[in-house]
Amino acid sequence: MKKLLVAASALTLLTGIALAEVRDWHDLERVHKNIVQSIHEMERARAANHYDMEGHGAKAEQLLRDAEKELHEAVEAAKSHK
């Protein structure tokens, strides 16, 4: 459980920093890549904890997947406006 909390805290910090520096779609694309990496880290953290986190790990992973999808759409939309 500690690994999950550390991963979630790091994700929150990194996402906040990344979003604070967004200037154009290239920056959004970097944020998108960070989210994809976070999904992979979340998968590893859940596996290390044997997926037993009272559903919180699965919910956090799904929220990351939702964020990844939305960021992908945002990047594509921004690209089409240039």
C-alpha positions, 0 to 999 in steps of 0.5 A: 500500500505504501508503494501505491501512495508513493506512486500516487503522490509522485504522479500528482506532483509530476502532473502538477509541474507538467501542467504548469509549464504547458505552452503549446501542443508539444507540451501537452504531448509531453504531459501525455507521455508522463501519464502513459508512464504513470499508467505503467508504474501504476500497473507495476505498483498494483502487481507488487501489492497483489492487486489488493488495495480495496479497489483504490488501485484499480480506480486510480489506474482507471482515472489515469487511463481516462486522463491519458485519453483526454490528453490524447484528444487535447493534443490532436485538437491542438494540432488541428488548430495550428 
